[in-house]
Amino acid sequence: MPWTQFFSPERGLALHTAYWHDQFGVKKSHGCVNLSPKDARWLYFWSDPQVPPGWTMASGALEAPGSVVRVRTKAEPNPPAKGYAIKVLEARQHNAPVY
């Protein structure tokens, strides 16, 4: 799928284009966030890590971890940071590199 961004690769969860339906905001998968093609493309090029022209994917590195994603739901409107995101957010608060 074009403009896919994994936010939980160990569970296979991603932000991605969903061209097969138009019911955004309604659960349609095992936990992925389906986006309209226009929105998925915009988000892909807006978020980090930046991808050079012609590239179709990239992975964050310790020095440039990418954008932090928090998926909000009705059941969990303010989810806590989890896993590596905690380390990234703490480092950003202190303007320190993430290692």
PyMOL commands that set and color helices and strands:
alter all, ss='L'
color gray80, all
select helices_A, chain A and resi 37-46+84-93
alter helices_A, ss='H'
color red, helices_A
select strands_A, chain A and resi 5-8+13-17+33-35
alter strands_A, ss='S'
color yellow, strands_A
deselect
rebuild
show_as cartoon
